[in-house]
């Protein structure tokens, strides 16, 4: 039964939103348990149940009789002492668990739910190994949010793959607190955290280039942890926090990361919201950035140098493929990871940039190389240059 069928004006904290008589609906800001709400997973759809905007309210809706997994991964539902339980929406706006009806507000987690990793799931890309970041629910399975293709030789991520939920992204959680990045075990032979410290980068550039001034903090010329699957591309706070793994980041100049690349991310989210549909994203790095040393010789930039090996490369470019399965249309956008660029970059795709055809892109300054040179291609064209770009067959161009 749709929410438009039988409407009841329910006053919540002085604000009204419509609720179907026979369905469940909870205001995300006033009716979810605090401070640690559970995750809800749809049994039928095998995905997270997410809020939608209903007027000014962020509302989570279930149909009468719909089953969900109420879960607190890594902790327990405080009232039940269980990590997860199957619950059914009842006509009284309750969740029925093992024959007992509960208000959603009673089903908070004892502590903050935790994401986890599934490792070594098979080969991917050009010499990569597949891993997944998501939520392990004992007795129910693993619910992935990000699939990562990681190169164990150079200790870098070839790409991350995930979905921007266009129907829900406008109702996302907003939390200014960000967790620290996590390394987990088995990925890096150096301290990724140390590699991203500005003092370490200054010392590194002095050692390999003879010029530490390449790192200029005042101009945001230092290497930041460049999210591949961006935290703001996810809806719930738990999913946003799950993006903070070093295997979901590559070294990006901060002027680029907080410049044109940021506006590309904004554009993708806005386009997904306008479509109201799922947008599948692949985002990765390619090749190794080169900078000239004091003698004019090009030097490959790796943030991790240990035992004569070079790991954690700063990519020469970062690329993003966006695909709308509902229309079978896609586009590829490339950002050049070099604020010292002085001329238009040579392109990996033939025929010139087609950014002017992608009307959903906004606020990108194409002439500001310090903010990151940007150009656009068809996915098929970019795939001829980068083997890690997905094969989307005959997908058309995502122009709007």
SELO-996044 format. One line per 4 residues: for each residue y, x, z of C-alpha. Coordinates in steps of 0.05 Angstrom, whole numbers, plus 5000, padded with zeros to 4 digits. Layout:
<rs>
Y:X:Z | ...
</rs>
This chain:
<rs>
5000:5000:5000 | 5067:5029:4980 | 5125:5037:5028 | 5166:4990:4984
5118:4932:4996 | 5134:4907:5066 | 5194:4939:5098 | 5214:4939:5170
5280:4969:5194 | 5259:5015:5250 | 5315:5045:5291 | 5301:5117:5310
5355:5155:5347 | 5406:5108:5318 | 5383:5119:5246 | 5344:5069:5205
5289:5084:5156 | 5239:5037:5122 | 5168:5033:5147 | 5111:4995:5115
5079:4944:5161 | 5008:4970:5151 | 5021:5044:5141 | 5038:5102:5187
5105:5136:5184 | 5136:5187:5231 | 5205:5217:5231 | 5194:5292:5228
5254:5307:5273 | 5245:5254:5327 | 5172:5231:5328 | 5133:5296:5319
5111:5333:5382 | 5154:5391:5403 | 5157:5449:5407 | 5092:5462:5370
5073:5405:5322 | 5004:5404:5290 | 4990:5413:5217 | 4963:5351:5181
4914:5361:5124 | 4894:5305:5078 | 4819:5297:5076 | 4820:5265:5007
4872:5310:4974 | 4850:5374:5010 | 4922:5395:5021 | 4976:5394:5074
5009:5327:5088 | 5084:5340:5080 | 5148:5301:5095 | 5191:5268:5043
5264:5249:5046 | 5272:5175:5062 | 5347:5166:5060 | 5373:5217:5108
5307:5222:5146 | 5249:5270:5137 | 5188:5225:5142 | 5113:5238:5141
5075:5179:5113 | 5002:5159:5113 | 4968:5098:5084 | 4931:5051:5131
4860:5079:5138 | 4878:5147:5110 | 4841:5205:5142 | 4875:5270:5161
4854:5332:5197 | 4901:5343:5256 | 4899:5417:5268 | 4928:5473:5311
4898:5535:5278 | 4891:5593:5326 | 4906:5549:5386 | 4887:5479:5409
4913:5408:5409 | 4936:5406:5481 | 4914:5335:5497 | 4845:5345:5466
4827:5417:5480 | 4804:5422:5407 | 4830:5465:5350 | 4824:5406:5302
4801:5334:5298 | 4794:5281:5244 | 4844:5225:5253 | 4853:5158:5218
4919:5122:5208 | 4917:5053:5240 | 4961:4992:5227 | 4995:5003:5294
5024:5070:5272 | 4972:5107:5313 | 4922:5161:5298 | 4851:5142:5317
4808:5200:5339 | 4736:5187:5362 | 4753:5114:5375 | 4816:5127:5416
4886:5113:5389 | 4940:5166:5399 | 5014:5170:5385 | 5027:5230:5341
5076:5255:5394 | 5017:5264:5441 | 4981:5312:5395 | 5023:5375:5401
4994:5444:5399 | 4987:5487:5462 | 5022:5544:5426 | 5048:5560:5357
4994:5550:5303 | 4974:5615:5268 | 4958:5630:5196 | 4903:5679:5178
4876:5718:5119 | 4814:5711:5076 | 4800:5780:5047 | 4763:5810:4988
4751:5746:4948 | 4738:5782:4883 | 4774:5820:4828 | 4840:5797:4799
4894:5823:4753 | 4894:5895:4730 | 4851:5930:4783 | 4869:5883:4839
4830:5850:4895 | 4842:5777:4913 | 4862:5755:4984 | 4888:5689:5011
4938:5672:5065 | 4928:5604:5097 | 4899:5566:5155 | 4828:5570:5179
4805:5505:5210 | 4738:5513:5247 | 4688:5461:5222 | 4733:5442:5163
4745:5504:5122 | 4803:5547:5099 | 4867:5517:5071 | 4903:5571:5029
4978:5571:5018 | 4985:5637:4980 | 4936:5676:4937 | 4952:5750:4934
4927:5800:4882 | 4931:5868:4915 | 4921:5937:4884 | 4884:5979:4936
4896:6045:4900 | 4972:6043:4898 | 4975:5995:4958 | 5019:5945:4923
5016:5872:4906 | 5007:5856:4833 | 5027:5784:4844 | 5027:5725:4892
5009:5655:4868 | 5029:5591:4904 | 5058:5521:4894 | 5129:5495:4905
5120:5422:4926 | 5177:5390:4888 | 5168:5321:4920 | 5175:5351:4989
5218:5413:4985 | 5282:5376:5001 | 5251:5354:5067 | 5231:5424:5089
5237:5451:5160 | 5297:5494:5172 | 5290:5547:5226 | 5338:5607:5229
5287:5648:5268 | 5245:5692:5224 | 5181:5727:5247 | 5169:5801:5237
5128:5823:5176 | 5055:5835:5190 | 5010:5888:5159 | 4941:5865:5181
4886:5917:5172 | 4853:5947:5111 | 4913:5947:5063 | 4959:6005:5078
4946:6078:5094 | 5018:6088:5115 | 5062:6047:5161 | 5093:5995:5116
5144:5980:5171 | 5167:6052:5172 | 5173:6053:5096 | 5224:5997:5098
5267:6029:5151 | 5333:6053:5123 | 5331:6120:5159 | 5262:6133:5128
5289:6116:5059 | 5348:6162:5067 | 5302:6220:5087 | 5255:6203:5029
5309:6204:4976 | 5335:6270:5003 | 5265:6299:4998 | 5246:6274:4928
5314:6269:4894 | 5356:6319:4933 | 5407:6263:4941 | 5405:6217:5002
5468:6180:4979 | 5424:6138:4933 | 5413:6096:4995 | 5481:6064:5008
5474:6012:5063 | 5547:5989:5054 | 5532:5968:4983 | 5464:5939:5000
5432:5996:4962 | 5369:6002:5003 | 5298:5976:4995 | 5286:5909:5028
5220:5872:5038 | 5223:5830:4974 | 5184:5766:4986 | 5141:5747:4927
5124:5678:4954 | 5191:5663:4986 | 5192:5631:5055 | 5242:5578:5031
5193:5557:4977 | 5150:5524:5030 | 5161:5460:5070 | 5133:5468:5140
5154:5522:5189 | 5081:5543:5195 | 5075:5554:5120 | 5142:5590:5118
5120:5638:5173 | 5056:5652:5135 | 5097:5687:5080 | 5114:5745:5127
5059:5793:5107 | 5071:5860:5074 | 5020:5842:5022 | 5068:5787:5001
5126:5835:4990 | 5147:5892:4945 | 5206:5940:4953 | 5268:5908:4923
5338:5935:4927 | 5375:5890:4976 | 5433:5880:4927 | 5381:5850:4879
5340:5813:4931 | 5402:5779:4958 | 5435:5774:4890 | 5409:5746:4825
5337:5743:4850 | 5359:5697:4906 | 5394:5651:4856 | 5331:5650:4814
5292:5626:4875 | 5345:5572:4887 | 5340:5550:4815 | 5264:5543:4818
5268:5501:4881 | 5323:5457:4853 | 5284:5447:4788 | 5221:5429:4827
5259:5378:4868 | 5290:5348:4806 | 5221:5342:4774 | 5192:5315:4839
5127:5349:4821 | 5086:5411:4838 | 5111:5475:4806 | 5060:5531:4804
5091:5600:4813 | 5065:5671:4801 | 5110:5727:4823 | 5096:5801:4819
5121:5872:4807 | 5107:5916:4747 | 5112:5991:4732 | 5147:6041:4778
5222:6049:4786 | 5248:6118:4765 | 5312:6150:4790 | 5340:6217:4768
5340:6275:4817 | 5399:6322:4825 | 5374:6361:4764 | 5371:6299:4720
5295:6294:4721 | 5265:6224:4728 | 5225:6214:4792 | 5177:6157:4807
5199:6121:4871 | 5143:6108:4921 | 5162:6089:4992 | 5096:6115:5020
5078:6188:5011 | 5019:6213:5050 | 4966:6266:5041 | 4990:6281:4971
4982:6208:4950 | 5038:6161:4929 | 5033:6089:4952 | 5078:6028:4959
5116:6037:4894 | 5184:6006:4883 | 5171:5964:4820 | 5213:5976:4759
5217:5901:4749 | 5196:5838:4786 | 5174:5778:4746 | 5166:5705:4761
5127:5653:4721 | 5139:5580:4735 | 5093:5526:4708 | 5097:5450:4711
5025:5425:4701 | 5050:5353:4693 | 5086:5372:4628 | 5046:5434:4610
5110:5474:4605 | 5127:5542:4633 | 5177:5599:4632 | 5178:5673:4652
5238:5707:4684 | 5244:5782:4693 | 5291:5818:4741 | 5306:5892:4735
5300:5926:4803 | 5354:5979:4792 | 5426:5971:4816 | 5444:6037:4783
5432:6008:4714 | 5493:6019:4670 | 5471:5986:4605 | 5430:5926:4584
5356:5940:4598 | 5303:5945:4545 | 5262:5882:4548 | 5188:5874:4556
5187:5813:4511 | 5207:5812:4438 | 5262:5770:4407 | 5314:5776:4461
5326:5736:4525 | 5319:5661:4523 | 5354:5648:4590 | 5405:5604:4554
5349:5555:4538 | 5329:5547:4611 | 5382:5497:4632 | 5355:5494:4703
5376:5565:4719 | 5442:5568:4757 | 5490:5617:4791 | 5459:5679:4760
5509:5732:4739 | 5475:5763:4679 | 5528:5818:4672 | 5523:5841:4745
5470:5896:4743 | 5480:5913:4816 | 5457:5842:4832 | 5398:5853:4785
5395:5847:4709 | 5358:5783:4690 | 5325:5763:4625 | 5277:5708:4605
5216:5702:4560 | 5161:5654:4541 | 5100:5665:4585 | 5059:5682:4524
5108:5736:4504 | 5111:5769:4572 | 5035:5767:4578 | 5030:5814:4519
5067:5867:4561 | 5042:5853:4631 | 4967:5839:4639 | 4976:5806:4706
5018:5749:4677 | 4974:5686:4675 | 4944:5660:4611 | 4973:5590:4604
4947:5578:4534 | 4993:5537:4491 | 5041:5515:4547 | 5109:5497:4520
5176:5524:4544 | 5203:5495:4609 | 5274:5484:4586 | 5297:5432:4636
</rs>
